[in-house]
Amino acid sequence: MGTELLQAALRVLCSYTAYAQPSQQDVDQLRAAASGPEAGWEADSLATYIIQRELKKKRAQEQ
C-alpha cells in the first residue's frame, strides 16, 4: 500500500470515530488513492474493515 492510500484510510478511520460514520469525501479519496486492477475492491474492503472494527469496539464499550 502506498502512503497516499494509508493516509486516506486514516482519514476514513478518523472521520468514522469522530462522527460515527465516514464522510463520503474521505471514502471517495480512499478509492481514488487505491491503484491497480482491484483498486476499488481493495479500498472498499479497507473502509469496511475499519468501520466494522470500530463498531465492535463501540459495542464492547457499551456492554
mmCIF file of the N, C-alpha and C atoms, coordinates in Angstrom:
data_MODEL
# 
_entry.id   MODEL 
# 
loop_
_atom_site.group_PDB 
_atom_site.id 
_atom_site.type_symbol 
_atom_site.label_atom_id 
_atom_site.label_alt_id 
_atom_site.label_comp_id 
_atom_site.label_asym_id 
_atom_site.label_entity_id 
_atom_site.label_seq_id 
_atom_site.pdbx_PDB_ins_code 
_atom_site.Cartn_x 
_atom_site.Cartn_y 
_atom_site.Cartn_z 
_atom_site.occupancy 
_atom_site.B_iso_or_equiv 
_atom_site.pdbx_formal_charge 
_atom_site.auth_seq_id 
_atom_site.auth_comp_id 
_atom_site.auth_asym_id 
_atom_site.auth_atom_id 
_atom_site.pdbx_PDB_model_num 
ATOM 1   N N  . MET A 1 1  ? 0.839   -1.176 0.000   1.00 0.00 ? 1  MET A N  1 
ATOM 2   C CA . MET A 1 1  ? 0.000   0.000  0.000   1.00 0.00 ? 1  MET A CA 1 
ATOM 3   C C  . MET A 1 1  ? 0.880   1.234  0.000   1.00 0.00 ? 1  MET A C  1 
ATOM 4   N N  . GLY A 1 2  ? 0.466   2.226  -0.757  1.00 0.00 ? 2  GLY A N  1 
ATOM 5   C CA . GLY A 1 2  ? 1.210   3.469  -0.799  1.00 0.00 ? 2  GLY A CA 1 
ATOM 6   C C  . GLY A 1 2  ? 0.849   4.373  0.357   1.00 0.00 ? 2  GLY A C  1 
ATOM 7   N N  . THR A 1 3  ? 1.697   5.369  0.554   1.00 0.00 ? 3  THR A N  1 
ATOM 8   C CA . THR A 1 3  ? 1.470   6.329  1.631   1.00 0.00 ? 3  THR A CA 1 
ATOM 9   C C  . THR A 1 3  ? 0.143   7.049  1.466   1.00 0.00 ? 3  THR A C  1 
ATOM 10  N N  . GLU A 1 4  ? -0.183  7.417  0.230   1.00 0.00 ? 4  GLU A N  1 
ATOM 11  C CA . GLU A 1 4  ? -1.434  8.130  -0.025  1.00 0.00 ? 4  GLU A CA 1 
ATOM 12  C C  . GLU A 1 4  ? -2.641  7.274  0.361   1.00 0.00 ? 4  GLU A C  1 
ATOM 13  N N  . LEU A 1 5  ? -2.574  5.987  0.073   1.00 0.00 ? 5  LEU A N  1 
ATOM 14  C CA . LEU A 1 5  ? -3.669  5.082  0.424   1.00 0.00 ? 5  LEU A CA 1 
ATOM 15  C C  . LEU A 1 5  ? -3.798  4.956  1.941   1.00 0.00 ? 5  LEU A C  1 
ATOM 16  N N  . LEU A 1 6  ? -2.672  4.847  2.623   1.00 0.00 ? 6  LEU A N  1 
ATOM 17  C CA . LEU A 1 6  ? -2.713  4.759  4.086   1.00 0.00 ? 6  LEU A CA 1 
ATOM 18  C C  . LEU A 1 6  ? -3.261  6.039  4.706   1.00 0.00 ? 6  LEU A C  1 
ATOM 19  N N  . GLN A 1 7  ? -2.867  7.182  4.172   1.00 0.00 ? 7  GLN A N  1 
ATOM 20  C CA . GLN A 1 7  ? -3.388  8.447  4.687   1.00 0.00 ? 7  GLN A CA 1 
ATOM 21  C C  . GLN A 1 7  ? -4.890  8.543  4.467   1.00 0.00 ? 7  GLN A C  1 
ATOM 22  N N  . ALA A 1 8  ? -5.349  8.109  3.311   1.00 0.00 ? 8  ALA A N  1 
ATOM 23  C CA . ALA A 1 8  ? -6.779  8.127  3.026   1.00 0.00 ? 8  ALA A CA 1 
ATOM 24  C C  . ALA A 1 8  ? -7.524  7.188  3.969   1.00 0.00 ? 8  ALA A C  1 
ATOM 25  N N  . ALA A 1 9  ? -6.946  6.025  4.244   1.00 0.00 ? 9  ALA A N  1 
ATOM 26  C CA . ALA A 1 9  ? -7.568  5.080  5.178   1.00 0.00 ? 9  ALA A CA 1 
ATOM 27  C C  . ALA A 1 9  ? -7.641  5.678  6.577   1.00 0.00 ? 9  ALA A C  1 
ATOM 28  N N  . LEU A 1 10 ? -6.607  6.378  6.981   1.00 0.00 ? 10 LEU A N  1 
ATOM 29  C CA . LEU A 1 10 ? -6.625  7.026  8.295   1.00 0.00 ? 10 LEU A CA 1 
ATOM 30  C C  . LEU A 1 10 ? -7.678  8.124  8.363   1.00 0.00 ? 10 LEU A C  1 
ATOM 31  N N  . ARG A 1 11 ? -7.876  8.853  7.275   1.00 0.00 ? 11 ARG A N  1 
ATOM 32  C CA . ARG A 1 11 ? -8.928  9.874  7.265   1.00 0.00 ? 11 ARG A CA 1 
ATOM 33  C C  . ARG A 1 11 ? -10.300 9.229  7.422   1.00 0.00 ? 11 ARG A C  1 
ATOM 34  N N  . VAL A 1 12 ? -10.517 8.081  6.768   1.00 0.00 ? 12 VAL A N  1 
ATOM 35  C CA . VAL A 1 12 ? -11.787 7.363  6.923   1.00 0.00 ? 12 VAL A CA 1 
ATOM 36  C C  . VAL A 1 12 ? -11.959 6.946  8.379   1.00 0.00 ? 12 VAL A C  1 
ATOM 37  N N  . LEU A 1 13 ? -10.916 6.398  8.972   1.00 0.00 ? 13 LEU A N  1 
ATOM 38  C CA . LEU A 1 13 ? -10.970 5.976  10.366  1.00 0.00 ? 13 LEU A CA 1 
ATOM 39  C C  . LEU A 1 13 ? -11.268 7.151  11.285  1.00 0.00 ? 13 LEU A C  1 
ATOM 40  N N  . CYS A 1 14 ? -10.582 8.257  11.092  1.00 0.00 ? 14 CYS A N  1 
ATOM 41  C CA . CYS A 1 14 ? -10.782 9.429  11.950  1.00 0.00 ? 14 CYS A CA 1 
ATOM 42  C C  . CYS A 1 14 ? -12.177 10.016 11.790  1.00 0.00 ? 14 CYS A C  1 
ATOM 43  N N  . SER A 1 15 ? -12.656 10.122 10.559  1.00 0.00 ? 15 SER A N  1 
ATOM 44  C CA . SER A 1 15 ? -13.992 10.681 10.369  1.00 0.00 ? 15 SER A CA 1 
ATOM 45  C C  . SER A 1 15 ? -15.047 9.741  10.935  1.00 0.00 ? 15 SER A C  1 
ATOM 46  N N  . TYR A 1 16 ? -14.795 8.435  10.859  1.00 0.00 ? 16 TYR A N  1 
ATOM 47  C CA . TYR A 1 16 ? -15.752 7.488  11.433  1.00 0.00 ? 16 TYR A CA 1 
ATOM 48  C C  . TYR A 1 16 ? -15.790 7.609  12.950  1.00 0.00 ? 16 TYR A C  1 
ATOM 49  N N  . THR A 1 17 ? -14.620 7.647  13.574  1.00 0.00 ? 17 THR A N  1 
ATOM 50  C CA . THR A 1 17 ? -14.597 7.700  15.034  1.00 0.00 ? 17 THR A CA 1 
ATOM 51  C C  . THR A 1 17 ? -15.101 9.041  15.549  1.00 0.00 ? 17 THR A C  1 
ATOM 52  N N  . ALA A 1 18 ? -14.922 10.107 14.796  1.00 0.00 ? 18 ALA A N  1 
ATOM 53  C CA . ALA A 1 18 ? -15.378 11.426 15.235  1.00 0.00 ? 18 ALA A CA 1 
ATOM 54  C C  . ALA A 1 18 ? -16.872 11.631 15.017  1.00 0.00 ? 18 ALA A C  1 
ATOM 55  N N  . TYR A 1 19 ? -17.397 11.099 13.917  1.00 0.00 ? 19 TYR A N  1 
ATOM 56  C CA . TYR A 1 19 ? -18.781 11.400 13.543  1.00 0.00 ? 19 TYR A CA 1 
ATOM 57  C C  . TYR A 1 19 ? -19.681 10.177 13.431  1.00 0.00 ? 19 TYR A C  1 
ATOM 58  N N  . ALA A 1 20 ? -19.198 9.009  13.828  1.00 0.00 ? 20 ALA A N  1 
ATOM 59  C CA . ALA A 1 20 ? -19.949 7.750  13.798  1.00 0.00 ? 20 ALA A CA 1 
ATOM 60  C C  . ALA A 1 20 ? -20.249 7.260  12.386  1.00 0.00 ? 20 ALA A C  1 
ATOM 61  N N  . GLN A 1 21 ? -19.677 7.887  11.392  1.00 0.00 ? 21 GLN A N  1 
ATOM 62  C CA . GLN A 1 21 ? -19.735 7.383  10.023  1.00 0.00 ? 21 GLN A CA 1 
ATOM 63  C C  . GLN A 1 21 ? -18.681 8.125  9.218   1.00 0.00 ? 21 GLN A C  1 
ATOM 64  N N  . PRO A 1 22 ? -18.059 7.446  8.269   1.00 0.00 ? 22 PRO A N  1 
ATOM 65  C CA . PRO A 1 22 ? -17.040 8.133  7.479   1.00 0.00 ? 22 PRO A CA 1 
ATOM 66  C C  . PRO A 1 22 ? -17.684 9.119  6.516   1.00 0.00 ? 22 PRO A C  1 
ATOM 67  N N  . SER A 1 23 ? -17.005 10.217 6.270   1.00 0.00 ? 23 SER A N  1 
ATOM 68  C CA . SER A 1 23 ? -17.537 11.165 5.296   1.00 0.00 ? 23 SER A CA 1 
ATOM 69  C C  . SER A 1 23 ? -17.404 10.564 3.901   1.00 0.00 ? 23 SER A C  1 
ATOM 70  N N  . GLN A 1 24 ? -18.351 10.870 3.057   1.00 0.00 ? 24 GLN A N  1 
ATOM 71  C CA . GLN A 1 24 ? -18.312 10.350 1.689   1.00 0.00 ? 24 GLN A CA 1 
ATOM 72  C C  . GLN A 1 24 ? -17.068 10.849 0.970   1.00 0.00 ? 24 GLN A C  1 
ATOM 73  N N  . GLN A 1 25 ? -16.652 12.073 1.263   1.00 0.00 ? 25 GLN A N  1 
ATOM 74  C CA . GLN A 1 25 ? -15.449 12.626 0.641   1.00 0.00 ? 25 GLN A CA 1 
ATOM 75  C C  . GLN A 1 25 ? -14.222 11.796 1.006   1.00 0.00 ? 25 GLN A C  1 
ATOM 76  N N  . ASP A 1 26 ? -14.108 11.404 2.271   1.00 0.00 ? 26 ASP A N  1 
ATOM 77  C CA . ASP A 1 26 ? -12.974 10.587 2.694   1.00 0.00 ? 26 ASP A CA 1 
ATOM 78  C C  . ASP A 1 26 ? -12.996 9.215  2.026   1.00 0.00 ? 26 ASP A C  1 
ATOM 79  N N  . VAL A 1 27 ? -14.175 8.620  1.908   1.00 0.00 ? 27 VAL A N  1 
ATOM 80  C CA . VAL A 1 27 ? -14.292 7.317  1.242   1.00 0.00 ? 27 VAL A CA 1 
ATOM 81  C C  . VAL A 1 27 ? -13.926 7.454  -0.236  1.00 0.00 ? 27 VAL A C  1 
ATOM 82  N N  . ASP A 1 28 ? -14.385 8.521  -0.872  1.00 0.00 ? 28 ASP A N  1 
ATOM 83  C CA . ASP A 1 28 ? -14.044 8.747  -2.281  1.00 0.00 ? 28 ASP A CA 1 
ATOM 84  C C  . ASP A 1 28 ? -12.542 8.935  -2.462  1.00 0.00 ? 28 ASP A C  1 
ATOM 85  N N  . GLN A 1 29 ? -11.910 9.654  -1.523  1.00 0.00 ? 29 GLN A N  1 
ATOM 86  C CA . GLN A 1 29 ? -10.461 9.843  -1.596  1.00 0.00 ? 29 GLN A CA 1 
ATOM 87  C C  . GLN A 1 29 ? -9.731  8.520  -1.391  1.00 0.00 ? 29 GLN A C  1 
ATOM 88  N N  . LEU A 1 30 ? -10.264 7.673  -0.534  1.00 0.00 ? 30 LEU A N  1 
ATOM 89  C CA . LEU A 1 30 ? -9.670  6.356  -0.327  1.00 0.00 ? 30 LEU A CA 1 
ATOM 90  C C  . LEU A 1 30 ? -9.726  5.548  -1.617  1.00 0.00 ? 30 LEU A C  1 
ATOM 91  N N  . ARG A 1 31 ? -10.861 5.570  -2.276  1.00 0.00 ? 31 ARG A N  1 
ATOM 92  C CA . ARG A 1 31 ? -10.994 4.853  -3.547  1.00 0.00 ? 31 ARG A CA 1 
ATOM 93  C C  . ARG A 1 31 ? -10.040 5.419  -4.602  1.00 0.00 ? 31 ARG A C  1 
ATOM 94  N N  . ALA A 1 32 ? -9.922  6.738  -4.642  1.00 0.00 ? 32 ALA A N  1 
ATOM 95  C CA . ALA A 1 32 ? -9.048  7.374  -5.633  1.00 0.00 ? 32 ALA A CA 1 
ATOM 96  C C  . ALA A 1 32 ? -7.575  7.065  -5.371  1.00 0.00 ? 32 ALA A C  1 
ATOM 97  N N  . ALA A 1 33 ? -7.212  6.895  -4.107  1.00 0.00 ? 33 ALA A N  1 
ATOM 98  C CA . ALA A 1 33 ? -5.816  6.635  -3.748  1.00 0.00 ? 33 ALA A CA 1 
ATOM 99  C C  . ALA A 1 33 ? -5.395  5.210  -4.076  1.00 0.00 ? 33 ALA A C  1 
ATOM 100 N N  . ALA A 1 34 ? -6.356  4.313  -4.158  1.00 0.00 ? 34 ALA A N  1 
ATOM 101 C CA . ALA A 1 34 ? -6.040  2.918  -4.475  1.00 0.00 ? 34 ALA A CA 1 
ATOM 102 C C  . ALA A 1 34 ? -5.625  2.826  -5.941  1.00 0.00 ? 34 ALA A C  1 
ATOM 103 N N  . SER A 1 35 ? -4.779  1.865  -6.236  1.00 0.00 ? 35 SER A N  1 
ATOM 104 C CA . SER A 1 35 ? -4.340  1.699  -7.621  1.00 0.00 ? 35 SER A CA 1 
ATOM 105 C C  . SER A 1 35 ? -4.293  0.221  -7.972  1.00 0.00 ? 35 SER A C  1 
ATOM 106 N N  . GLY A 1 36 ? -4.287  -0.073 -9.251  1.00 0.00 ? 36 GLY A N  1 
ATOM 107 C CA . GLY A 1 36 ? -4.231  -1.457 -9.689  1.00 0.00 ? 36 GLY A CA 1 
ATOM 108 C C  . GLY A 1 36 ? -5.583  -1.960 -10.137 1.00 0.00 ? 36 GLY A C  1 
ATOM 109 N N  . PRO A 1 37 ? -5.630  -3.192 -10.661 1.00 0.00 ? 37 PRO A N  1 
ATOM 110 C CA . PRO A 1 37 ? -6.867  -3.731 -11.221 1.00 0.00 ? 37 PRO A CA 1 
ATOM 111 C C  . PRO A 1 37 ? -7.965  -3.965 -10.181 1.00 0.00 ? 37 PRO A C  1 
ATOM 112 N N  . GLU A 1 38 ? -7.606  -4.164 -8.936  1.00 0.00 ? 38 GLU A N  1 
ATOM 113 C CA . GLU A 1 38 ? -8.605  -4.412 -7.899  1.00 0.00 ? 38 GLU A CA 1 
ATOM 114 C C  . GLU A 1 38 ? -8.684  -3.240 -6.927  1.00 0.00 ? 38 GLU A C  1 
ATOM 115 N N  . ALA A 1 39 ? -8.346  -2.048 -7.386  1.00 0.00 ? 39 ALA A N  1 
ATOM 116 C CA . ALA A 1 39 ? -8.247  -0.885 -6.512  1.00 0.00 ? 39 ALA A CA 1 
ATOM 117 C C  . ALA A 1 39 ? -9.555  -0.555 -5.807  1.00 0.00 ? 39 ALA A C  1 
ATOM 118 N N  . GLY A 1 40 ? -10.657 -0.537 -6.537  1.00 0.00 ? 40 GLY A N  1 
ATOM 119 C CA . GLY A 1 40 ? -11.933 -0.200 -5.914  1.00 0.00 ? 40 GLY A CA 1 
ATOM 120 C C  . GLY A 1 40 ? -12.315 -1.198 -4.843  1.00 0.00 ? 40 GLY A C  1 
ATOM 121 N N  . TRP A 1 41 ? -12.145 -2.473 -5.155  1.00 0.00 ? 41 TRP A N  1 
ATOM 122 C CA . TRP A 1 41 ? -12.458 -3.530 -4.184  1.00 0.00 ? 41 TRP A CA 1 
ATOM 123 C C  . TRP A 1 41 ? -11.553 -3.405 -2.968  1.00 0.00 ? 41 TRP A C  1 
ATOM 124 N N  . GLU A 1 42 ? -10.270 -3.151 -3.201  1.00 0.00 ? 42 GLU A N  1 
ATOM 125 C CA . GLU A 1 42 ? -9.302  -3.030 -2.116  1.00 0.00 ? 42 GLU A CA 1 
ATOM 126 C C  . GLU A 1 42 ? -9.664  -1.868 -1.195  1.00 0.00 ? 42 GLU A C  1 
ATOM 127 N N  . ALA A 1 43 ? -9.981  -0.728 -1.761  1.00 0.00 ? 43 ALA A N  1 
ATOM 128 C CA . ALA A 1 43 ? -10.333 0.445  -0.969  1.00 0.00 ? 43 ALA A CA 1 
ATOM 129 C C  . ALA A 1 43 ? -11.633 0.221  -0.211  1.00 0.00 ? 43 ALA A C  1 
ATOM 130 N N  . ASP A 1 44 ? -12.636 -0.339 -0.874  1.00 0.00 ? 44 ASP A N  1 
ATOM 131 C CA . ASP A 1 44 ? -13.910 -0.610 -0.211  1.00 0.00 ? 44 ASP A CA 1 
ATOM 132 C C  . ASP A 1 44 ? -13.732 -1.615 0.922   1.00 0.00 ? 44 ASP A C  1 
ATOM 133 N N  . SER A 1 45 ? -12.910 -2.628 0.702   1.00 0.00 ? 45 SER A N  1 
ATOM 134 C CA . SER A 1 45 ? -12.654 -3.626 1.741   1.00 0.00 ? 45 SER A CA 1 
ATOM 135 C C  . SER A 1 45 ? -11.970 -2.997 2.941   1.00 0.00 ? 45 SER A C  1 
ATOM 136 N N  . LEU A 1 46 ? -11.021 -2.121 2.681   1.00 0.00 ? 46 LEU A N  1 
ATOM 137 C CA . LEU A 1 46 ? -10.319 -1.451 3.768   1.00 0.00 ? 46 LEU A CA 1 
ATOM 138 C C  . LEU A 1 46 ? -11.268 -0.562 4.559   1.00 0.00 ? 46 LEU A C  1 
ATOM 139 N N  . ALA A 1 47 ? -12.105 0.192  3.875   1.00 0.00 ? 47 ALA A N  1 
ATOM 140 C CA . ALA A 1 47 ? -13.077 1.046  4.556   1.00 0.00 ? 47 ALA A CA 1 
ATOM 141 C C  . ALA A 1 47 ? -14.058 0.205  5.368   1.00 0.00 ? 47 ALA A C  1 
ATOM 142 N N  . THR A 1 48 ? -14.523 -0.900 4.796   1.00 0.00 ? 48 THR A N  1 
ATOM 143 C CA . THR A 1 48 ? -15.445 -1.788 5.505   1.00 0.00 ? 48 THR A CA 1 
ATOM 144 C C  . THR A 1 48 ? -14.796 -2.370 6.750   1.00 0.00 ? 48 THR A C  1 
ATOM 145 N N  . TYR A 1 49 ? -13.554 -2.793 6.633   1.00 0.00 ? 49 TYR A N  1 
ATOM 146 C CA . TYR A 1 49 ? -12.827 -3.339 7.777   1.00 0.00 ? 49 TYR A CA 1 
ATOM 147 C C  . TYR A 1 49 ? -12.721 -2.300 8.889   1.00 0.00 ? 49 TYR A C  1 
ATOM 148 N N  . ILE A 1 50 ? -12.362 -1.078 8.534   1.00 0.00 ? 50 ILE A N  1 
ATOM 149 C CA . ILE A 1 50 ? -12.216 -0.015 9.531   1.00 0.00 ? 50 ILE A CA 1 
ATOM 150 C C  . ILE A 1 50 ? -13.537 0.212  10.252  1.00 0.00 ? 50 ILE A C  1 
ATOM 151 N N  . ILE A 1 51 ? -14.622 0.306  9.500   1.00 0.00 ? 51 ILE A N  1 
ATOM 152 C CA . ILE A 1 51 ? -15.936 0.559  10.094  1.00 0.00 ? 51 ILE A CA 1 
ATOM 153 C C  . ILE A 1 51 ? -16.352 -0.594 10.997  1.00 0.00 ? 51 ILE A C  1 
ATOM 154 N N  . GLN A 1 52 ? -16.182 -1.831 10.540  1.00 0.00 ? 52 GLN A N  1 
ATOM 155 C CA . GLN A 1 52 ? -16.561 -2.988 11.358  1.00 0.00 ? 52 GLN A CA 1 
ATOM 156 C C  . GLN A 1 52 ? -15.741 -3.054 12.637  1.00 0.00 ? 52 GLN A C  1 
ATOM 157 N N  . ARG A 1 53 ? -14.464 -2.758 12.548  1.00 0.00 ? 53 ARG A N  1 
ATOM 158 C CA . ARG A 1 53 ? -13.603 -2.785 13.726  1.00 0.00 ? 53 ARG A CA 1 
ATOM 159 C C  . ARG A 1 53 ? -14.057 -1.748 14.751  1.00 0.00 ? 53 ARG A C  1 
ATOM 160 N N  . GLU A 1 54 ? -14.382 -0.561 14.284  1.00 0.00 ? 54 GLU A N  1 
ATOM 161 C CA . GLU A 1 54 ? -14.825 0.485  15.200  1.00 0.00 ? 54 GLU A CA 1 
ATOM 162 C C  . GLU A 1 54 ? -16.188 0.157  15.804  1.00 0.00 ? 54 GLU A C  1 
ATOM 163 N N  . LEU A 1 55 ? -17.068 -0.462 15.030  1.00 0.00 ? 55 LEU A N  1 
ATOM 164 C CA . LEU A 1 55 ? -18.362 -0.869 15.577  1.00 0.00 ? 55 LEU A CA 1 
ATOM 165 C C  . LEU A 1 55 ? -18.188 -1.909 16.680  1.00 0.00 ? 55 LEU A C  1 
ATOM 166 N N  . LYS A 1 56 ? -17.284 -2.858 16.475  1.00 0.00 ? 56 LYS A N  1 
ATOM 167 C CA . LYS A 1 56 ? -17.012 -3.869 17.501  1.00 0.00 ? 56 LYS A CA 1 
ATOM 168 C C  . LYS A 1 56 ? -16.481 -3.225 18.771  1.00 0.00 ? 56 LYS A C  1 
ATOM 169 N N  . LYS A 1 57 ? -15.588 -2.262 18.622  1.00 0.00 ? 57 LYS A N  1 
ATOM 170 C CA . LYS A 1 57 ? -15.047 -1.557 19.790  1.00 0.00 ? 57 LYS A CA 1 
ATOM 171 C C  . LYS A 1 57 ? -16.160 -0.829 20.535  1.00 0.00 ? 57 LYS A C  1 
ATOM 172 N N  . LYS A 1 58 ? -17.018 -0.157 19.781  1.00 0.00 ? 58 LYS A N  1 
ATOM 173 C CA . LYS A 1 58 ? -18.103 0.607  20.391  1.00 0.00 ? 58 LYS A CA 1 
ATOM 174 C C  . LYS A 1 58 ? -19.066 -0.313 21.138  1.00 0.00 ? 58 LYS A C  1 
ATOM 175 N N  . ARG A 1 59 ? -19.417 -1.436 20.527  1.00 0.00 ? 59 ARG A N  1 
ATOM 176 C CA . ARG A 1 59 ? -20.321 -2.390 21.182  1.00 0.00 ? 59 ARG A CA 1 
ATOM 177 C C  . ARG A 1 59 ? -19.700 -2.950 22.456  1.00 0.00 ? 59 ARG A C  1 
ATOM 178 N N  . ALA A 1 60 ? -18.412 -3.237 22.412  1.00 0.00 ? 60 ALA A N  1 
ATOM 179 C CA . ALA A 1 60 ? -17.725 -3.772 23.586  1.00 0.00 ? 60 ALA A CA 1 
ATOM 180 C C  . ALA A 1 60 ? -17.716 -2.751 24.718  1.00 0.00 ? 60 ALA A C  1 
ATOM 181 N N  . GLN A 1 61 ? -17.563 -1.489 24.396  1.00 0.00 ? 61 GLN A N  1 
ATOM 182 C CA . GLN A 1 61 ? -17.560 -0.442 25.412  1.00 0.00 ? 61 GLN A CA 1 
ATOM 183 C C  . GLN A 1 61 ? -18.942 -0.248 26.020  1.00 0.00 ? 61 GLN A C  1 
ATOM 184 N N  . GLU A 1 62 ? -19.984 -0.451 25.228  1.00 0.00 ? 62 GLU A N  1 
ATOM 185 C CA . GLU A 1 62 ? -21.349 -0.262 25.703  1.00 0.00 ? 62 GLU A CA 1 
ATOM 186 C C  . GLU A 1 62 ? -21.812 -1.382 26.621  1.00 0.00 ? 62 GLU A C  1 
ATOM 187 N N  . GLN A 1 63 ? -21.165 -2.537 26.554  1.00 0.00 ? 63 GLN A N  1 
ATOM 188 C CA . GLN A 1 63 ? -21.607 -3.680 27.366  1.00 0.00 ? 63 GLN A CA 1 
ATOM 189 C C  . GLN A 1 63 ? -21.026 -3.653 28.733  1.00 0.00 ? 63 GLN A C  1 
# 
